[in-house]
Amino acid sequence: MPIYMWEDTVTNTAVEVIRAFDDYQDPPTIEETKLTPEEYKAAKWERLISSKIMMNRGPSWGGSKGNW
């Protein structure tokens, strides 16, 4: 299952949650956050696009197609 990044725009709190592909639009639950119940009720969640995707290439992968 993929990991989705959500940010509360009120408190600037970022949360990573694991969701099924069908549930990608569901914001984090109160159990997944470190917010108090009052802060959670006032939260405005925005889904972020992750920018920390990293691909490693080893020296023994050869020089054929896909040599980045």
N, C-alpha and C positions, 0 to 999 in steps of 0.2 A: 504494500500500500504506500502511496506517496505521502510526503510530508509537505504540509502547507504552512506558510508563514502568515500570521495575522498581526495587525497592529491596532491598538486602541488609540484613536486620535486625540482623546481627551487627556490621558495620562502618559502617552507615548510609550506604552508597554508593548513589547513584541513577544509573541507566543508562537511556538511551532507545534502543530498538531498533526497527528496521523489520521487520515481519513480514507475511506474507500473512494474510488473514482466517482461514484454516483453522488457522494455527499460532499463534494468539493466546495459547495457554497454555504455549508453550515458553519457558522462562527464557533469559536471555542466555547466550551461549557465552563461553568464556574469552577469545576474541579480541575480543569486543565490550566487555569490561570492562577496567579498569586494575588488576585484582587479580593477585596472585602465585598460582601454582598451589595453594599451601597455603591461602591465603585463599579461593580459589574453591571448594575442596573443603569448607570449613567454612561457606560462605555458605548462608543461608536466604533464598530469594528470595520477594518478595511483589509482586504486580502492583498498581500504583497507578492510580487514576483521575485523569486529568489535569485540572487546574483552570485552565489558561492558555489557554482558548479565547477568542478575541477576535473580535468582529464589528465591522467599521467601516461607517459609513453616511456617504455624502457628501452635501453640501448640494444637489446637483443630482438627487437620486433622486426627487424629487416627493413629493406628500402623499397618495398613494393607499394601498391596502392595504399593510401592511408598514412603515408609518411608525412607527418605534419611538421 
